[in-house]
Amino acid sequence: MIGELLHISEHGVDYHFRNILRKLEADSRITAVVKGLYYGVISV
């Protein structure tokens, strides 16, 4: 679904998400979201 919205492959989504996890030093998507909100990378 994310790939369809961004017009990229599932592999592309996984690649970018692994980079996000690495840069935020997160071990899960939930941790990445929480850290992204904390650091202001994600806004609501």
N, C-alpha and C positions, 0 to 999 in steps of 0.2 A: 504494500500500500504506500509506504513512504517513497519507494522508487517510482511508482506511478505518478505521485504528486510532483516529484522533482525531475521526472523524465530521465531517470538513470536506472541501471540494472540493480538487481538484488545484491550482486557482488560489490557494486559501487557503494551501496548503502552500508554494507558490512565493513568495507575498507575505511570509509569516512568515520563510521562509528567507533572502530578500533582506535583510530587516531584520537578521537574525542576522549575515549576512556584513558588512553595513555597520557594525554596532555593534562587531564584533570586528576590523574592518579586515582581513578575510580575502578572498582572491580565489578560493578554492575550498572545497568541502565538507571536504576533508581538512584544510586549514589551519584552518578553523573548528572542527573537532573537536579538533585539537591545542591551539589557543588556549583552547578551552572547558575542556579538561582542565587546562591550565596555570593558568588563572585560577580554577579550582574551580567553574565553572558546570556542568560535567558531572562526575558522580561514577560510579565503577565499583564 
